[in-house]
Amino acid sequence: MSSFRRAIARWQTWWVRLFILMVVVMALAPVPRPWAVACMVVPLLLFLVRPPEQRPEPTRVYVPVRGRWVAMNSPGSRVPSHGVRAHGQMYAVDILQESPDGARPINGSLRGRRPEDYPSFGAPILAMAPGTVTQVTDRQRDHRARDSWPTLIWMTTLEGFLRFLGGAPSILGNRVIIQHDDGTFAVYAHLRHGSAVVRPGDRAEVGQQLAQIGNTGNTSEPHLHVQLMDRPRPESAAGLPMHWSGVEIDDQRLSHRWATGYAKPSALPGFPANGQIFEATAPPESRNP
């Protein structure tokens, strides 16, 4: 049953495309009502199938950045962290560096700021655990931020719908996927165009640079999206919990822009919560004596 659910979930993007196609066809063609309902309901039900949920003990990996960062959409606040189980995102987390002058107010501009205007853009992304690179994509261009009312509305309506139809490649943007030596898979997403310094088949060690943070895929501003999975394809993978080594949480400071209040009962203990600021340090073996 588990493998059967994964096989169905693997085609989740195609099920929703089929559902939309059936809606259009049934609206234009004189099809008997029972058949019309069946043709729309079946692909919708298949789309809702997800890989079996897992919550084993969190896998200990090293934090994939260095310096001062803030967590958002974090499993430290709730699970599923992004509100969905699709594409292996059950325990995914987004992290970014805040601007020294704070967030700018949302305005009515028809164009968002350039990605280069954000401190996270271009920051190095580092391997969390040793393993082998299985997938690298860095050809998508970096788009402008969605930081005004018109661009945010665009992102959450038509652009969001089109990316949803595009599936994981359109949502995650440029990405690197690594199979760790323990059999888990890590996804590093929203990478900068042309920044990948590894290729499929390469060996990656802890702390080795993989790429740079960009603004590709379903993003409002440059940040790193990272998740752990039990399969190499996000479409058929179940998300896995992780704990980061090398993280020092600043209990005295909180990013009010990204904080969401108290953690939910489903939250992953010990992981940085939404709005928590943390310092990411290098592994002991990689520090200078």
C-alpha positions in Angstrom: 0.0 0.0 0.0 2.8 2.4 0.8 4.5 2.0 -2.6 1.1 2.3 -4.3 0.5 5.6 -2.6 3.9 6.9 -3.6 3.3 5.8 -7.2 0.0 7.9 -7.2 1.6 10.8 -5.4 4.4 10.9 -7.9 2.0 12.2 -10.5 0.2 14.7 -8.3 0.9 17.6 -10.7 -0.6 15.7 -13.6 -3.7 14.7 -11.6 -4.6 18.4 -11.0 -3.9 19.2 -14.6 -6.2 16.4 -15.6 -8.8 17.7 -13.2 -8.7 21.2 -14.8 -8.8 19.7 -18.3 -11.9 17.7 -17.3 -13.6 20.8 -15.9 -13.1 22.6 -19.2 -14.1 19.6 -21.3 -17.3 18.9 -19.3 -18.2 22.6 -19.5 -18.0 22.5 -23.3 -19.1 19.0 -24.2 -22.6 17.5 -23.7 -21.5 14.7 -21.3 -24.1 13.0 -19.0 -23.9 14.4 -15.5 -22.8 11.2 -13.7 -19.9 10.8 -16.1 -19.0 14.4 -15.9 -18.9 14.3 -12.1 -16.8 11.0 -12.1 -14.3 12.5 -14.6 -13.7 15.4 -12.3 -13.8 13.7 -8.9 -11.4 10.9 -9.7 -8.4 13.0 -10.7 -9.1 15.3 -7.7 -9.1 12.4 -5.3 -5.9 11.0 -6.8 -4.3 14.4 -6.4 -5.0 14.4 -2.7 -3.0 11.1 -2.2 0.3 11.8 -0.4 3.2 9.5 0.5 2.9 7.8 4.0 3.6 10.3 6.7 6.7 9.6 8.8 7.9 11.1 12.1 11.0 9.2 13.1 13.6 10.7 15.4 15.1 13.8 13.8 18.2 13.3 11.7 21.2 15.3 13.1 22.7 17.4 10.3 24.8 20.6 10.2 23.2 24.0 9.6 23.6 24.9 5.8 24.7 28.5 6.3 27.1 30.6 8.4 26.4 33.9 10.2 23.2 35.5 11.6 19.9 34.3 10.2 16.2 34.2 11.0 13.8 31.2 10.5 10.4 31.4 8.9 7.9 28.7 7.9 9.7 26.5 10.4 8.8 23.1 11.8 9.9 24.6 15.1 6.5 26.5 15.1 4.2 23.9 13.4 4.1 20.8 11.3 3.5 20.8 8.3 5.7 23.8 8.4 4.5 25.1 5.0 0.9 24.1 5.5 1.2 21.2 3.1 2.7 17.7 2.9 3.2 17.9 -0.9 6.7 17.8 -2.5 8.3 16.5 0.7 7.8 19.8 2.5 6.5 18.4 5.8 9.5 19.6 7.8 10.9 22.1 5.4 12.3 25.5 6.7 13.0 28.9 5.1 15.8 31.1 6.4 17.0 34.5 5.4 19.2 37.4 6.6 17.4 40.6 7.6 18.3 44.0 6.2 20.2 46.1 8.8 17.6 48.9 8.3 14.7 46.5 8.8 11.9 45.6 6.4 10.7 48.3 4.0 6.9 49.1 4.1 4.8 47.5 1.5 3.9 50.0 -1.2 1.9 50.2 -4.4 4.8 49.8 -6.9 4.2 47.6 -9.9 7.8 46.3 -9.8 9.4 44.6 -6.8 13.0 45.3 -5.6 15.9 43.7 -7.3 17.1 40.5 -5.6 20.6 42.1 -5.3 19.0 44.5 -2.8 18.5 41.8 -0.2 21.4 40.6 2.1 20.5 36.9 1.6 21.1 37.1 -2.1 24.4 35.5 -3.1 25.1 34.0 0.4 26.8 30.6 0.2 24.8 27.4 0.7 26.7 24.6 2.4 26.1 20.8 2.6 24.5 19.7 5.8 25.9 16.1 5.7 28.2 14.0 3.6 26.7 12.4 0.5 26.4 12.3 -3.3 24.9 15.0 -5.5 21.9 13.5 -7.4 20.3 16.5 -9.0 21.4 20.1 -9.9 19.3 22.7 -11.6 20.4 26.4 -11.8 19.1 27.7 -15.2 16.1 29.6 -14.0 16.5 33.3 -13.7 16.3 35.3 -10.5 13.1 37.3 -10.5 12.3 40.5 -8.6 10.9 40.5 -5.1 7.2 40.3 -4.5 7.3 43.1 -1.9 4.5 45.5 -3.0 0.7 45.1 -3.0 0.4 44.5 -6.7 3.3 42.0 -6.8 2.1 40.1 -3.7 -1.4 39.8 -5.2 0.1 38.6 -8.5 2.2 36.0 -6.6 -0.7 34.6 -4.5 -3.1 34.4 -7.4 -2.2 33.8 -11.0 1.5 33.3 -10.6 0.9 31.0 -7.7 -1.6 29.0 -9.7 0.7 28.7 -12.6 3.6 27.6 -10.4 1.3 25.0 -8.8 0.5 23.6 -12.3 4.2 23.6 -13.0 4.9 21.3 -10.1 8.0 20.9 -8.0 10.5 22.4 -10.5 8.4 25.6 -10.8 7.8 25.8 -7.0 11.3 25.0 -5.8 13.1 26.9 -8.6 16.8 26.2 -9.0 17.9 23.4 -6.6 20.5 20.9 -5.5 19.5 17.5 -4.2 22.0 15.3 -2.2 21.7 11.7 -1.1 23.3 11.5 2.3 25.3 8.5 3.4 22.5 7.5 5.8 20.0 7.2 2.9 18.2 10.5 3.4 17.9 13.2 0.8 18.3 16.9 1.2 16.8 19.6 -1.1 18.4 23.1 -1.2 16.0 25.3 -3.2 15.5 28.8 -4.6 19.2 28.9 -5.7 20.8 31.8 -7.6 20.9 31.4 -11.4 24.2 29.8 -12.5 25.6 29.6 -9.0 25.8 25.8 -8.5 29.4 24.6 -8.0 28.6 20.9 -7.9 27.3 18.5 -10.5 25.4 15.2 -10.3 27.7 12.4 -9.2 30.0 14.8 -7.2 30.9 13.9 -3.6 29.8 16.6 -1.1 31.3 16.9 2.5 29.9 18.7 5.4 30.4 22.5 5.0 31.2 22.3 1.3 29.7 25.1 -0.7 27.0 23.9 -3.1 25.6 27.1 -4.6 24.3 30.6 -3.6 21.0 31.8 -2.3 18.8 33.3 -5.1 15.3 34.2 -5.8 13.9 31.5 -8.1 10.7 29.5 -7.9 7.9 30.4 -5.5 9.6 33.2 -3.5 8.7 36.7 -2.3 12.3 37.6 -1.6 15.7 35.8 -1.6 15.9 33.0 0.9 17.0 29.4 1.3 14.4 26.7 1.4 15.8 23.4 2.8 14.2 20.1 3.6 15.0 16.4 4.3 13.2 13.6 2.5 13.1 9.8 2.3 13.2 9.6 -1.5 15.0 11.5 -4.3 11.9 12.9 -6.0 10.0 15.5 -4.1 6.7 14.5 -5.7 6.9 10.9 -4.2 8.9 11.7 -1.0 7.8 12.0 2.6 9.4 14.8 4.5 11.7 13.9 7.4 12.5 15.9 10.6 16.0 17.2 11.2 17.9 18.9 13.9 20.7 21.3 13.2 24.1 21.2 14.8 26.0 24.5 15.0 23.1 26.7 15.8 23.1 29.2 18.7 19.6 30.8 19.2 19.5 34.4 20.3 16.9 34.3 23.1 17.1 38.1 23.5 16.1 39.0 20.0 13.1 38.1 17.8 12.2 39.2 14.3 8.7 40.6 14.7 8.2 40.5 10.9 8.4 36.7 10.9 7.3 35.7 14.4 4.0 33.9 14.6 3.4 33.6 18.3 3.5 30.4 20.4 4.5 27.1 18.8 1.8 24.7 17.9 1.5 21.2 19.6 2.8 19.7 16.4 6.0 21.7 16.4 9.4 20.0 16.3 11.2 20.6 19.7 14.6 22.2 19.6 14.4 23.6 16.1 14.4 27.4 15.5 10.8 28.7 15.5 9.4 31.4 13.2 11.1 34.7 13.8 13.9 33.3 16.0 17.3 34.7 15.2 20.2 32.3 15.3 23.9 32.3 14.8 25.2 29.5 12.5 28.7 28.4 13.2 31.2 26.2 11.3 31.7 22.5 12.2 34.6 22.2 14.6 36.8 20.3 12.2 36.5 23.1 9.6 37.5 25.9 11.9 40.9 27.4 11.9 43.1 26.4 14.9 
